[in-house]
Amino acid sequence: MIKIKYIFNLLSISNMRYRIAFFLPWIGIFIGTTMLLLVNGIMHGMEEEIFSSLNNLKKGYEIKSFSNKELESILSYLDENRISYEIVKTRDIIISNNDDYMLVNMLITDGDNNLNNITIGAGIANQLQLEKNDSVLIISPLDIDFSSMKVPTLKYMVDSIYAVPVVDFDRRYVFANNSPAINMIYSDKKVLIKKELSSLELSAIKQKFKNIDISYWKDNYLELISAIQLEKIMYSTFAYMLVLISCLGNFTISNFIITNKLKEISILNVIGFDKLKIKKIISIIMLFFSFFSSILGLLFFIVLIKFNLLEPLTSNLFPIDLFYNFSIKIDAPYFLLILVLNLITVYFSSLMAINVIEKEKIIDVIKEN
């Protein structure tokens, strides 16, 4: 411990004062670690909130592109295998409130609620100035009766308003219950499987019904998932650049300090300190500071979350009316990955600087000084 303390003082103290330059790389790693955790926390929290909200409305697997005869066989197969399902009808319609209207997709299910009720998205409600219990008009131009030139219209009451402010979901979909009146609107049928299927169950369905199109609900949002992942990688790369710059600074500063302290290090070697042991102690010091800076970054991030110090930042960057009111969480495995990368990067950057000790001959260094 005395040897470690002596070499630490040798590296960090000059003229009886601590070298500020020695601590700058560790400050950079501390800031870089905090930024990496912040980026991951925001993107992970947003992604989790987005897809948990979507999952409440669109979950499980969707089967489409089948004939009426195939539908009977599909339903029979699902009943035999005790797989819960729901038949959903879809149709592009116009929803209107007075002189305001929007083109949306209506999903019709066999619900137990009032048949005259409809659920609309917050985006639709805002544009059409609708509130709960207001009346709306559903118009289906695609089902016009050319003999009479009449367009089917239905009147509904807004039962509830949901909010999914991503990919314009709450501006595109309305949900209604099946009713005799709605049969005047032609609609495409889909079968929604409400449970998660195992790979064997999914494979069995595909093998038995080869002409159908079956997909997991998240498959419709692959572009959104890719965009979130790309953004996460991009911001994380910028944050880790700070760590790399700090490691480069660590190499430059360590190389400068060790070069200027070669005489003292050579004297240590003369009085019994092995060169390999000196290099090992310097590496331990560098790794300790890297570990300490990373842990300090984690603790600082925990404090920011615990005392809601990040709320002003997230509320400005992600307004609730445009995004989700998501929570930022700490991803422990991700922090361990950051810690390992920090240690590896610092080790190799300091190793290049430490090699100066091996290259110089002791007697030459002492004579020069």
C-alpha positions as CSV (number, residue, x, y, z in Angstrom):
1,M,0.0,0.0,0.0
2,I,2.9,2.4,0.8
3,K,4.4,1.7,-2.6
4,I,1.1,2.4,-4.4
5,K,0.7,5.7,-2.4
6,Y,4.2,6.8,-3.2
7,I,3.9,6.2,-7.0
8,F,0.4,7.8,-6.9
9,N,2.0,10.9,-5.3
10,L,4.8,10.8,-7.9
11,L,2.2,10.9,-10.7
12,S,-0.3,13.3,-9.2
13,I,1.8,15.8,-7.3
14,S,4.1,18.5,-8.7
15,N,5.8,21.2,-6.6
16,M,3.8,20.1,-3.5
17,R,0.5,20.6,-5.4
18,Y,-1.8,18.2,-7.1
19,R,-1.7,18.2,-10.9
20,I,-5.1,19.2,-12.2
21,A,-4.2,17.7,-15.6
22,F,-3.9,14.2,-13.9
23,F,-7.5,14.3,-12.8
24,L,-9.0,15.7,-16.0
25,P,-9.3,12.3,-17.8
26,W,-11.2,10.9,-14.8
27,I,-13.6,13.8,-14.8
28,G,-14.2,13.1,-18.5
29,I,-14.9,9.4,-17.8
30,F,-17.3,10.4,-15.0
31,I,-19.2,12.8,-17.3
32,G,-19.2,10.2,-20.2
33,T,-20.5,7.5,-18.0
34,T,-23.3,9.7,-16.7
35,M,-24.2,10.7,-20.3
36,L,-24.3,7.1,-21.5
37,L,-26.6,6.1,-18.6
38,L,-28.8,9.1,-19.3
39,V,-29.1,8.3,-23.1
40,N,-29.9,4.7,-22.3
41,G,-32.3,5.6,-19.6
42,I,-34.3,8.0,-21.7
43,M,-34.4,5.8,-24.9
44,H,-35.2,2.6,-22.9
45,G,-37.9,4.4,-20.8
46,M,-39.5,5.9,-24.0
47,E,-39.4,2.6,-25.9
48,E,-40.8,0.7,-22.9
49,E,-43.7,3.2,-22.5
50,I,-44.4,3.3,-26.2
51,F,-44.7,-0.4,-26.7
52,S,-46.5,-1.1,-23.4
53,S,-49.2,1.5,-24.5
54,L,-49.4,0.0,-28.0
55,N,-49.6,-3.5,-26.4
56,N,-52.7,-2.5,-24.5
57,L,-54.4,-1.8,-27.9
58,K,-52.7,-4.1,-30.3
59,K,-51.3,-7.3,-28.8
60,G,-50.5,-10.9,-29.8
61,Y,-50.6,-12.1,-33.4
62,E,-52.6,-11.0,-36.3
63,I,-54.0,-13.4,-39.0
64,K,-55.3,-12.0,-42.3
65,S,-55.6,-12.8,-46.0
66,F,-57.9,-15.8,-45.7
67,S,-61.2,-16.8,-47.3
68,N,-64.5,-17.4,-45.4
69,K,-63.9,-21.2,-45.7
70,E,-60.4,-20.9,-44.4
71,L,-61.7,-18.7,-41.5
72,E,-63.9,-21.5,-40.3
73,S,-60.9,-23.9,-40.3
74,I,-58.7,-21.4,-38.5
75,L,-61.2,-20.8,-35.8
76,S,-61.8,-24.5,-35.4
77,Y,-58.1,-25.2,-35.1
78,L,-57.6,-22.4,-32.5
79,D,-60.6,-23.7,-30.4
80,E,-59.2,-27.3,-30.5
81,N,-55.8,-26.0,-29.3
82,R,-57.4,-23.7,-26.7
83,I,-55.8,-20.6,-28.2
84,S,-57.8,-17.5,-27.3
85,Y,-58.7,-15.2,-30.2
86,E,-60.9,-12.4,-31.3
87,I,-62.3,-11.6,-34.7
88,V,-61.7,-7.9,-35.7
89,K,-63.2,-6.1,-38.6
90,T,-61.4,-3.1,-40.1
91,R,-62.5,-0.4,-42.5
92,D,-61.3,3.0,-43.7
93,I,-64.0,5.5,-42.7
94,I,-64.5,9.2,-42.2
95,I,-65.1,10.5,-38.6
96,S,-66.9,13.8,-38.5
97,N,-67.9,16.4,-35.9
98,N,-69.9,19.2,-37.5
99,D,-67.7,20.6,-40.3
100,D,-64.5,18.9,-39.1
101,Y,-63.6,15.5,-40.4
102,M,-60.7,13.0,-40.6
103,L,-60.0,9.8,-42.5
104,V,-59.3,7.0,-40.0
105,N,-59.2,3.2,-39.7
106,M,-62.0,1.7,-37.6
107,L,-61.5,-1.5,-35.8
108,I,-64.7,-3.3,-34.9
109,T,-64.8,-6.0,-32.2
110,D,-67.4,-8.1,-30.4
111,G,-67.4,-6.1,-27.1
112,D,-69.7,-6.2,-24.1
113,N,-70.1,-2.4,-23.8
114,N,-72.8,-0.2,-25.2
115,L,-73.1,-0.8,-28.9
116,N,-73.4,2.9,-29.6
117,N,-70.1,3.8,-28.1
118,I,-66.7,4.4,-29.8
119,T,-63.2,4.9,-28.5
120,I,-61.1,7.5,-30.3
121,G,-57.5,8.7,-30.0
122,A,-56.3,11.9,-28.4
123,G,-55.0,13.1,-31.7
124,I,-58.5,12.7,-33.3
125,A,-60.2,14.3,-30.2
126,N,-57.9,17.4,-30.4
127,Q,-58.3,17.9,-34.1
128,L,-62.1,17.4,-34.1
129,Q,-62.5,19.2,-30.7
130,L,-64.2,16.2,-29.1
131,E,-64.6,15.2,-25.5
132,K,-65.9,12.2,-23.7
133,N,-69.7,11.7,-24.2
134,D,-69.8,13.8,-27.4
135,S,-71.5,12.5,-30.5
136,V,-69.7,11.8,-33.7
137,L,-70.7,10.8,-37.2
138,I,-69.1,7.8,-38.9
139,I,-69.3,8.0,-42.8
140,S,-68.2,5.1,-45.1
141,P,-67.7,6.5,-48.6
142,L,-66.3,3.1,-49.8
143,D,-69.7,1.5,-49.2
144,I,-71.8,3.9,-51.2
145,D,-74.9,2.4,-52.7
146,F,-74.6,3.4,-56.4
147,S,-78.2,2.6,-57.1
148,S,-79.4,5.2,-54.6
149,M,-76.1,7.1,-54.2
150,K,-76.5,6.8,-50.4
151,V,-73.4,6.7,-48.2
152,P,-73.7,4.7,-45.0
153,T,-73.6,6.9,-41.9
154,L,-73.7,5.9,-38.2
155,K,-73.9,8.0,-35.1
156,Y,-71.8,7.1,-32.1
157,M,-71.0,8.5,-28.6
158,V,-67.4,8.9,-27.6
159,D,-67.0,6.5,-24.7
160,S,-63.3,7.0,-24.0
161,I,-60.2,8.7,-25.4
162,Y,-56.8,6.9,-25.5
163,A,-53.4,8.5,-26.0
164,V,-50.6,6.9,-28.0
165,P,-48.7,9.9,-29.5
166,V,-46.3,7.9,-31.6
167,V,-46.4,7.1,-35.4
168,D,-49.8,9.0,-35.4
169,F,-51.5,6.0,-33.8
170,D,-54.0,8.0,-31.9
171,R,-54.8,10.0,-35.1
172,R,-55.4,6.9,-37.3
173,Y,-57.4,4.4,-35.3
174,V,-60.9,4.3,-33.7
175,F,-62.4,1.3,-31.9
176,A,-66.1,0.3,-32.0
177,N,-68.2,-2.6,-30.9
178,N,-70.0,-4.8,-33.4
179,S,-73.7,-4.1,-34.0
180,P,-76.5,-4.9,-36.5
181,A,-76.3,-1.3,-37.8
182,I,-72.6,-1.6,-38.6
183,N,-73.2,-4.5,-40.9
184,M,-74.1,-2.0,-43.6
185,I,-70.4,-1.2,-43.7
186,Y,-68.3,-3.8,-45.5
187,S,-65.2,-4.7,-43.6
188,D,-62.1,-6.8,-43.9
189,K,-61.8,-9.5,-41.2
190,K,-58.7,-10.3,-39.1
191,V,-58.2,-12.9,-36.4
192,L,-56.3,-11.6,-33.3
193,I,-54.6,-14.1,-31.2
194,K,-54.4,-12.6,-27.7
195,K,-51.6,-14.7,-26.2
196,E,-47.9,-15.0,-26.9
197,L,-47.3,-18.1,-29.2
198,S,-44.3,-20.3,-28.7
199,S,-42.2,-21.0,-31.8
200,L,-43.7,-24.5,-32.1
201,E,-47.3,-23.2,-32.0
202,L,-46.5,-20.5,-34.5
203,S,-44.8,-23.0,-36.8
204,A,-47.7,-25.4,-36.5
205,I,-50.2,-22.7,-37.6
206,K,-48.0,-21.7,-40.6
207,Q,-47.6,-25.3,-41.7
208,K,-51.4,-26.0,-41.5
209,F,-52.5,-22.8,-43.1
210,K,-49.9,-21.9,-45.7
211,N,-51.8,-19.3,-47.5
212,I,-52.5,-17.0,-44.6
213,D,-50.5,-14.0,-43.4
214,I,-49.7,-14.2,-39.7
215,S,-47.5,-11.6,-38.0
216,Y,-46.6,-10.4,-34.5
217,W,-48.0,-7.0,-33.7
218,K,-44.5,-5.5,-33.2
219,D,-43.7,-6.5,-36.8
220,N,-45.8,-3.6,-38.0
221,Y,-43.5,-1.2,-36.1
222,L,-40.1,-2.5,-37.2
223,E,-39.2,0.9,-38.6
224,L,-40.0,2.6,-35.3
225,I,-37.9,0.1,-33.4
226,S,-35.0,0.5,-35.8
227,A,-35.3,4.3,-35.6
228,I,-35.2,4.2,-31.8
229,Q,-32.2,1.8,-31.8
230,L,-30.4,3.9,-34.3
231,E,-30.9,7.0,-32.3
232,K,-29.8,5.3,-29.2
233,I,-26.6,4.0,-30.9
234,M,-25.9,7.5,-32.3
235,Y,-26.3,9.4,-29.0
236,S,-24.4,6.6,-27.1
237,T,-21.6,6.9,-29.6
238,F,-21.3,10.7,-29.0
239,A,-21.3,10.1,-25.3
240,Y,-18.6,7.4,-25.5
241,M,-16.5,9.6,-27.7
242,L,-16.0,11.7,-24.5
243,V,-14.7,8.6,-22.8
244,L,-12.3,7.9,-25.7
245,I,-11.1,11.5,-25.7
246,S,-10.6,11.2,-21.9
247,C,-8.5,8.0,-22.4
248,L,-6.5,9.7,-25.1
249,G,-5.9,12.6,-22.7
250,N,-5.0,10.0,-20.1
251,F,-2.4,8.5,-22.4
252,T,-0.9,12.0,-23.3
253,I,-0.8,13.2,-19.7
254,S,0.5,9.9,-18.3
255,N,3.2,9.7,-21.0
256,F,4.2,13.3,-20.2
257,I,4.3,12.7,-16.4
258,I,6.1,9.4,-16.6
259,T,8.7,10.9,-19.1
260,N,9.4,13.7,-16.6
261,K,9.5,11.4,-13.7
262,L,11.8,8.8,-15.2
263,K,14.7,9.8,-12.9
264,E,12.5,9.1,-9.8
265,I,11.2,5.9,-11.2
266,S,14.7,4.8,-12.2
267,I,15.9,5.5,-8.6
268,L,13.0,3.3,-7.3
269,N,14.3,0.6,-9.6
270,V,17.8,0.9,-8.2
271,I,16.7,0.7,-4.6
272,G,14.8,-2.5,-5.3
273,F,11.5,-1.7,-7.1
274,D,11.2,-4.1,-10.0
275,K,10.2,-2.4,-13.3
276,L,7.4,-4.9,-13.9
277,K,6.0,-4.1,-10.4
278,I,6.2,-0.4,-11.0
279,K,4.3,-0.8,-14.3
280,K,1.8,-3.0,-12.5
281,I,1.2,-0.4,-9.7
282,I,0.7,2.4,-12.3
283,S,-1.8,0.2,-14.1
284,I,-3.6,-0.5,-10.9
285,I,-3.8,3.2,-10.1
286,M,-5.2,4.0,-13.6
287,L,-7.8,1.1,-13.4
288,F,-8.8,2.2,-9.9
289,F,-9.5,5.8,-11.1
290,S,-11.4,4.5,-14.1
291,F,-13.5,2.2,-11.8
292,F,-14.0,5.1,-9.3
293,S,-15.0,7.6,-12.0
294,S,-17.5,5.1,-13.5
295,I,-19.1,4.3,-10.1
296,L,-19.2,8.0,-9.3
297,G,-21.0,8.6,-12.6
298,L,-23.6,5.9,-11.6
299,L,-24.1,7.4,-8.2
300,F,-24.5,10.8,-9.6
301,F,-27.1,9.5,-12.1
302,I,-29.0,7.8,-9.2
303,V,-29.1,11.1,-7.4
304,L,-30.4,12.9,-10.5
305,I,-33.3,10.3,-10.8
306,K,-34.1,10.1,-7.0
307,F,-34.5,13.9,-6.6
308,N,-36.2,14.4,-10.0
309,L,-33.4,16.7,-11.2
310,L,-33.8,15.4,-14.8
311,E,-37.5,16.3,-15.0
312,P,-36.8,19.9,-16.4
313,L,-34.6,18.4,-19.1
314,T,-37.0,15.6,-20.1
315,S,-40.0,18.0,-20.0
316,N,-38.3,20.4,-22.4
317,L,-36.9,17.8,-24.8
318,F,-40.0,15.5,-24.7
319,P,-43.2,17.5,-24.0
320,I,-46.0,15.3,-22.6
321,D,-48.4,16.5,-25.3
322,L,-46.1,15.2,-28.0
323,F,-44.4,12.3,-26.2
324,Y,-45.0,9.9,-23.3
325,N,-44.6,10.8,-19.7
326,F,-42.1,8.0,-19.3
327,S,-39.8,7.3,-16.4
328,I,-36.0,7.0,-16.6
329,K,-34.6,3.8,-15.2
330,I,-31.1,2.4,-14.6
331,D,-30.1,-0.6,-16.7
332,A,-27.7,-2.6,-14.5
333,P,-26.3,-4.9,-17.2
334,Y,-25.7,-1.8,-19.4
335,F,-23.8,-0.1,-16.7
336,L,-21.6,-3.2,-16.2
337,L,-20.9,-3.1,-20.0
338,I,-19.9,0.6,-19.7
339,L,-17.7,-0.2,-16.7
340,V,-15.9,-3.0,-18.6
341,L,-15.4,-0.9,-21.7
342,N,-14.0,2.0,-19.5
343,L,-11.6,-0.3,-17.8
344,I,-10.4,-1.9,-21.0
345,T,-10.0,1.4,-22.8
346,V,-8.1,3.0,-19.9
347,Y,-5.9,-0.1,-19.4
348,F,-4.7,0.0,-23.0
349,S,-4.3,3.8,-23.1
350,S,-2.2,3.8,-19.9
351,L,-0.3,0.7,-21.1
352,M,1.1,2.5,-24.0
353,A,2.3,5.3,-21.8
354,I,3.8,2.9,-19.2
355,N,5.9,1.2,-21.8
356,V,8.2,4.3,-21.8
357,I,9.6,2.9,-18.5
358,E,10.7,-0.4,-20.2
359,K,12.4,1.3,-23.1
360,E,14.7,3.5,-21.1
361,K,17.9,2.3,-19.5
362,I,18.3,3.1,-15.8
363,I,21.9,4.4,-15.9
364,D,21.2,6.6,-18.9
365,V,18.2,8.2,-17.3
366,I,20.1,9.0,-14.1
367,K,23.2,10.4,-16.0
368,E,20.9,12.6,-18.1
369,N,19.3,14.1,-15.0
